[in-house]
Amino acid sequence: MKYLIKRNYQSIVKRGFIDENTRFEDFMVKLYEEVNELHHNISDENLREELADVILVALNMAEHYNIDIEKELINKIKINENR
């Protein structure tokens, strides 16, 4: 998973959508945009792609802020299991 996260992040950086000046608010705007597309374009064909877009934005945000999202997901699952 870490390889895929880095690969995607690097491709977005290369295209100029993320750089050292990208702010938290920029990620939130993009995340909102993708969630909105998911919400308004629900069909069998679009659901997979739009959901992937939402996840990729969140993963890019984690990578940008040096968050080990795989570790955090495991921790969150453990928390949910213990509720």
DSSP file (Angstrom, degrees, kcal/mol; ACC not computed):
  #  RESIDUE AA STRUCTURE BP1 BP2  ACC     N-H-->O    O-->H-N    N-H-->O    O-->H-N    TCO  KAPPA ALPHA  PHI   PSI    X-CA   Y-CA   Z-CA
    1    1 A M     >        0   0    0      0, 0.0     4,-2.4     0, 0.0     5,-0.2   0.000 360.0 360.0 360.0 -38.7    0.0    0.0    0.0
    2    2 A K  H  >  +     0   0    0      1,-0.2     4,-2.4     2,-0.2     5,-0.2   0.879 360.0  53.8 -60.8 -37.0    2.8    2.4    0.8
    3    3 A Y  H  > S+     0   0    0      1,-0.2     4,-2.7     2,-0.2    -1,-0.2   0.928 109.3  47.6 -61.9 -45.3    4.2    2.0   -2.7
    4    4 A L  H  > S+     0   0    0      2,-0.2     4,-2.5     1,-0.2     5,-0.2   0.891 110.9  51.6 -64.0 -39.9    0.8    2.9   -4.2
    5    5 A I  H  X S+     0   0    0     -4,-2.4     4,-2.6     2,-0.2    -2,-0.2   0.950 113.7  43.1 -62.3 -49.2    0.5    6.0   -2.0
    6    6 A K  H  X S+     0   0    0     -4,-2.4     4,-2.8     1,-0.2     5,-0.2   0.908 113.1  53.0 -63.9 -42.2    3.9    7.3   -2.9
    7    7 A R  H  X S+     0   0    0     -4,-2.7     4,-1.7    -5,-0.2    -1,-0.2   0.930 113.0  42.9 -59.8 -46.9    3.4    6.5   -6.6
    8    8 A N  H  X S+     0   0    0     -4,-2.5     4,-1.9     2,-0.2    -2,-0.2   0.929 113.9  51.0 -66.1 -44.9    0.1    8.4   -6.7
    9    9 A Y  H  X S+     0   0    0     -4,-2.6     4,-2.5    -5,-0.2    -2,-0.2   0.929 110.3  49.6 -59.0 -46.2    1.5   11.3   -4.6
   10   10 A Q  H  X S+     0   0    0     -4,-2.8     4,-2.6     1,-0.2    -1,-0.2   0.861 108.6  52.8 -63.0 -35.7    4.5   11.7   -6.9
   11   11 A S  H  X S+     0   0    0     -4,-1.7     4,-1.4    -5,-0.2    -1,-0.2   0.873 110.7  46.9 -68.2 -35.4    2.3   11.7  -10.0
   12   12 A I  H  <>S+     0   0    0     -4,-1.9     5,-2.1     2,-0.2     6,-0.7   0.882 113.0  49.0 -73.2 -38.5    0.2   14.5   -8.6
   13   13 A V  H ><5S+     0   0    0     -4,-2.5     3,-1.7     1,-0.2    -2,-0.2   0.934 109.2  53.2 -62.7 -45.7    3.3   16.5   -7.6
   14   14 A K  H 3<5S+     0   0    0     -4,-2.6    -1,-0.2     1,-0.3    -2,-0.2   0.845 106.8  51.9 -59.4 -35.0    4.7   15.9  -11.1
   15   15 A R  T 3<5S-     0   0    0     -4,-1.4    -1,-0.3    -5,-0.1    -2,-0.2   0.514 118.1-114.6 -81.4  -4.5    1.5   17.3  -12.6
   16   16 A G  T < 5S+     0   0    0     -3,-1.7    -3,-0.2    -4,-0.3    -2,-0.1   0.600  84.2 117.0  87.1  11.9    1.8   20.4  -10.4
   17   17 A F  S   <S+     0   0    0     -5,-2.1     2,-0.4     1,-0.2    -4,-0.2   0.716  78.4  35.1 -85.2 -20.6   -1.3   19.9   -8.3
   18   18 A I        +     0   0    0     -6,-0.7     2,-0.3    -9,-0.1    -2,-0.3  -0.998  68.2 149.7-132.6 136.4    0.6   19.5   -5.0
   19   19 A D    >   -     0   0    0     -2,-0.4     3,-2.0    -3,-0.1    -5,-0.0  -0.855  64.0 -74.8-147.8-173.2    3.8   21.3   -4.0
   20   20 A E  T 3  S+     0   0    0      1,-0.3    -2,-0.0    -2,-0.3     0, 0.0   0.680 128.2  55.7 -64.0 -15.7    5.5   22.5   -0.8
   21   21 A N  T 3  S+     0   0    0      2,-0.1    -1,-0.3     0, 0.0     2,-0.3   0.433  74.5 123.1 -95.7   0.0    3.0   25.4   -0.6
   22   22 A T    <   -     0   0    0     -3,-2.0     2,-0.2     1,-0.1    -4,-0.1  -0.464  51.7-150.7 -65.8 126.6   -0.1   23.2   -0.7
   23   23 A R     >  -     0   0    0     -2,-0.3     4,-1.7     1,-0.1     3,-0.4  -0.526  26.2-109.5 -99.6 163.5   -2.2   24.0    2.4
   24   24 A F  H  > S+     0   0    0      1,-0.2     4,-2.3     2,-0.2     5,-0.2   0.903 120.7  56.2 -53.0 -44.2   -4.6   21.9    4.5
   25   25 A E  H  > S+     0   0    0      1,-0.2     4,-2.4     2,-0.2    -1,-0.2   0.843 102.1  56.0 -61.2 -34.6   -7.4   24.1    3.1
   26   26 A D  H  > S+     0   0    0     -3,-0.4     4,-2.0     2,-0.2    -1,-0.2   0.911 108.5  46.9 -64.2 -42.0   -6.4   23.1   -0.5
   27   27 A F  H  X S+     0   0    0     -4,-1.7     4,-2.8     1,-0.2    -2,-0.2   0.900 111.3  52.0 -65.1 -39.7   -6.7   19.5    0.4
   28   28 A M  H  X S+     0   0    0     -4,-2.3     4,-2.7     2,-0.2    -2,-0.2   0.891 108.2  50.7 -65.8 -39.0  -10.1   20.1    2.0
   29   29 A V  H  X S+     0   0    0     -4,-2.4     4,-2.4     2,-0.2    -1,-0.2   0.935 113.7  45.2 -62.2 -45.6  -11.4   21.9   -1.0
   30   30 A K  H  X S+     0   0    0     -4,-2.0     4,-2.4     2,-0.2    -2,-0.2   0.900 112.8  50.6 -65.5 -40.8  -10.3   19.0   -3.3
   31   31 A L  H  X S+     0   0    0     -4,-2.8     4,-2.6     2,-0.2     5,-0.2   0.926 110.8  48.6 -62.6 -44.8  -11.7   16.5   -0.9
   32   32 A Y  H  X S+     0   0    0     -4,-2.7     4,-2.7     1,-0.2    -2,-0.2   0.914 110.3  52.6 -60.6 -43.0  -15.0   18.3   -0.8
   33   33 A E  H  X S+     0   0    0     -4,-2.4     4,-2.1     1,-0.2    -2,-0.2   0.920 112.1  44.7 -58.6 -45.2  -15.0   18.5   -4.6
   34   34 A E  H  X S+     0   0    0     -4,-2.4     4,-2.3     2,-0.2    -2,-0.2   0.888 113.0  49.7 -70.2 -38.7  -14.5   14.7   -4.9
   35   35 A V  H  X S+     0   0    0     -4,-2.6     4,-2.7     2,-0.2    -2,-0.2   0.903 110.4  52.0 -64.3 -40.1  -17.1   13.9   -2.2
   36   36 A N  H  X S+     0   0    0     -4,-2.7     4,-2.2    -5,-0.2    -2,-0.2   0.912 109.4  48.9 -61.9 -43.1  -19.5   16.1   -4.0
   37   37 A E  H  X S+     0   0    0     -4,-2.1     4,-1.4     2,-0.2    -2,-0.2   0.910 111.5  50.1 -62.4 -41.6  -18.9   14.3   -7.3
   38   38 A L  H  < S+     0   0    0     -4,-2.3     3,-0.3    12,-0.2    -2,-0.2   0.928 111.7  48.6 -60.0 -45.5  -19.3   11.0   -5.6
   39   39 A H  H  < S+     0   0    0     -4,-2.7     3,-0.4     1,-0.2    -2,-0.2   0.869 119.1  37.1 -64.0 -38.8  -22.6   12.2   -4.1
   40   40 A H  H  < S+     0   0    0     -4,-2.2    -1,-0.2     1,-0.2    -2,-0.2   0.511 115.7  50.8 -97.2  -5.2  -24.0   13.5   -7.4
   41   41 A N     <  +     0   0    0     -4,-1.4     2,-0.7    -3,-0.3    -1,-0.2  -0.113  68.5 154.3-123.8  36.6  -22.7   10.9   -9.8
   42   42 A I        +     0   0    0     -3,-0.4     2,-0.3     4,-0.1     3,-0.1  -0.559  18.9 123.9 -74.4 116.3  -23.8    7.7   -8.2
   43   43 A S  S  > S-     0   0    0     -2,-0.7     4,-2.7     1,-0.1     5,-0.2  -0.936  74.1 -99.2-156.4 165.3  -24.2    5.0  -10.7
   44   44 A D  H  > S+     0   0    0     -2,-0.3     4,-0.6     1,-0.2    -1,-0.1   0.883 123.3  46.8 -58.4 -37.8  -22.6    1.5  -11.1
   45   45 A E  H  > S+     0   0    0      1,-0.2     4,-0.6     2,-0.1    -1,-0.2   0.904 120.2  35.9 -71.9 -41.0  -20.1    2.9  -13.5
   46   46 A N  H  > S+     0   0    0     -5,-0.2     4,-3.1     1,-0.2     5,-0.3   0.738  98.1  77.4 -88.0 -24.5  -19.1    6.0  -11.6
   47   47 A L  H  X S+     0   0    0     -4,-2.7     4,-2.4     1,-0.2     5,-0.2   0.909  96.8  46.3 -55.6 -47.8  -19.2    4.8   -8.0
   48   48 A R  H  X S+     0   0    0     -4,-0.6     4,-2.1    -5,-0.2    -1,-0.2   0.939 117.2  42.7 -61.4 -49.0  -15.9    2.9   -8.2
   49   49 A E  H  X S+     0   0    0     -4,-0.6     4,-2.0     2,-0.2    -2,-0.2   0.912 115.9  47.2 -66.9 -43.6  -14.0    5.7   -9.8
   50   50 A E  H  X S+     0   0    0     -4,-3.1     4,-1.9     2,-0.2   -12,-0.2   0.890 112.1  50.0 -67.9 -38.8  -15.5    8.5   -7.7
   51   51 A L  H  X S+     0   0    0     -4,-2.4     4,-2.3    -5,-0.3    -1,-0.2   0.907 109.7  51.8 -64.7 -40.7  -14.9    6.6   -4.5
   52   52 A A  H  X S+     0   0    0     -4,-2.1     4,-2.7    -5,-0.2    -2,-0.2   0.889 106.6  54.5 -61.6 -39.2  -11.3    5.9   -5.5
   53   53 A D  H  X S+     0   0    0     -4,-2.0     4,-2.1     2,-0.2    -1,-0.2   0.918 108.3  48.6 -60.3 -43.9  -10.9    9.7   -6.2
   54   54 A V  H  X S+     0   0    0     -4,-1.9     4,-2.0   -20,-0.2    -2,-0.2   0.938 113.4  46.8 -61.0 -47.4  -12.0   10.5   -2.6
   55   55 A I  H  X S+     0   0    0     -4,-2.3     4,-2.5     1,-0.2    -2,-0.2   0.903 110.4  52.6 -63.0 -42.5   -9.6    7.9   -1.1
   56   56 A L  H  X S+     0   0    0     -4,-2.7     4,-2.6     2,-0.2    -1,-0.2   0.878 107.6  51.2 -64.5 -38.2   -6.7    9.1   -3.2
   57   57 A V  H  X S+     0   0    0     -4,-2.1     4,-2.2     2,-0.2    -1,-0.2   0.933 111.7  47.7 -62.9 -43.9   -7.1   12.7   -2.1
   58   58 A A  H  X S+     0   0    0     -4,-2.0     4,-2.1     1,-0.2    -2,-0.2   0.900 112.4  49.0 -63.8 -40.2   -7.2   11.6    1.5
   59   59 A L  H  X S+     0   0    0     -4,-2.5     4,-2.6     2,-0.2    -1,-0.2   0.893 109.6  52.0 -66.3 -39.3   -4.1    9.4    0.9
   60   60 A N  H  X S+     0   0    0     -4,-2.6     4,-2.6     2,-0.2    -2,-0.2   0.893 108.5  51.6 -62.5 -39.1   -2.3   12.4   -0.8
   61   61 A M  H  X S+     0   0    0     -4,-2.2     4,-1.8     2,-0.2    -2,-0.2   0.930 110.4  48.1 -63.1 -45.2   -3.1   14.5    2.2
   62   62 A A  H  <>S+     0   0    0     -4,-2.1     5,-3.1     1,-0.2    -2,-0.2   0.922 113.1  47.8 -61.3 -44.7   -1.7   11.9    4.6
   63   63 A E  H ><5S+     0   0    0     -4,-2.6     3,-1.6     1,-0.2    -1,-0.2   0.905 108.5  54.7 -63.3 -41.9    1.5   11.6    2.5
   64   64 A H  H 3<5S+     0   0    0     -4,-2.6    -1,-0.2     1,-0.3    -2,-0.2   0.862 113.2  42.3 -60.1 -37.1    1.9   15.4    2.3
   65   65 A Y  T 3<5S-     0   0    0     -4,-1.8    -1,-0.3    -5,-0.2    -2,-0.2   0.172 115.4-114.2 -98.2  17.3    1.8   15.6    6.1
   66   66 A N  T < 5 +     0   0    0     -3,-1.6     2,-0.5     1,-0.2    -3,-0.2   0.857  59.8 158.1  54.5  41.1    4.0   12.6    6.6
   67   67 A I      < -     0   0    0     -5,-3.1     2,-1.8    -6,-0.1    -1,-0.2  -0.847  45.5-135.3 -95.7 127.2    1.3   10.6    8.2
   68   68 A D     >  -     0   0    0     -2,-0.5     4,-2.2     1,-0.2     3,-0.3  -0.634  29.5-179.2 -78.5  87.2    1.8    6.8    8.2
   69   69 A I  H  > S+     0   0    0     -2,-1.8     4,-2.7     1,-0.2    -1,-0.2   0.802  74.5  59.0 -67.1 -29.7   -1.8    6.2    7.1
   70   70 A E  H  > S+     0   0    0      2,-0.2     4,-2.0     1,-0.2    -1,-0.2   0.937 109.2  44.9 -62.5 -44.7   -1.5    2.5    7.1
   71   71 A K  H  > S+     0   0    0     -3,-0.3     4,-2.4     1,-0.2    -2,-0.2   0.913 113.6  50.4 -62.6 -43.9   -0.5    2.5   10.7
   72   72 A E  H  X S+     0   0    0     -4,-2.2     4,-2.4     1,-0.2    -2,-0.2   0.872 108.5  51.9 -65.6 -37.0   -3.3    5.0   11.6
   73   73 A L  H  X S+     0   0    0     -4,-2.7     4,-2.5     2,-0.2    -1,-0.2   0.914 109.5  49.6 -64.8 -42.1   -5.9    2.8    9.8
   74   74 A I  H  X S+     0   0    0     -4,-2.0     4,-2.1     1,-0.2    -2,-0.2   0.928 111.8  48.8 -61.7 -44.6   -4.7   -0.2   11.8
   75   75 A N  H  X S+     0   0    0     -4,-2.4     4,-2.1     1,-0.2    -2,-0.2   0.907 111.6  49.3 -60.7 -42.3   -5.0    1.8   15.0
   76   76 A K  H  X S+     0   0    0     -4,-2.4     4,-2.6     1,-0.2    -2,-0.2   0.885 108.4  52.7 -67.2 -38.8   -8.4    3.0   14.1
   77   77 A I  H  X S+     0   0    0     -4,-2.5     4,-2.5     2,-0.2    -1,-0.2   0.916 108.7  50.7 -61.8 -42.3   -9.7   -0.5   13.3
   78   78 A K  H  X S+     0   0    0     -4,-2.1     4,-1.6     2,-0.2    -2,-0.2   0.918 110.1  50.0 -61.1 -42.7   -8.5   -1.7   16.7
   79   79 A I  H  < S+     0   0    0     -4,-2.1     4,-0.4     1,-0.2     3,-0.3   0.935 111.8  48.0 -59.9 -46.2  -10.3    1.2   18.4
   80   80 A N  H >< S+     0   0    0     -4,-2.6     3,-1.0     1,-0.2    -2,-0.2   0.879 109.3  53.3 -63.5 -37.9  -13.5    0.3   16.4
   81   81 A E  H 3< S+     0   0    0     -4,-2.5    -1,-0.2     1,-0.2    -2,-0.2   0.823 108.0  51.4 -66.2 -30.7  -13.2   -3.3   17.3
   82   82 A N  T 3<        0   0    0     -4,-1.6    -1,-0.2    -3,-0.3    -2,-0.2   0.436 360.0 360.0 -89.3   0.8  -12.9   -2.5   21.0
   83   83 A R    <         0   0    0     -3,-1.0    -1,-0.2    -4,-0.4    -2,-0.1   0.475 360.0 360.0 -78.9 360.0  -16.0   -0.3   21.1
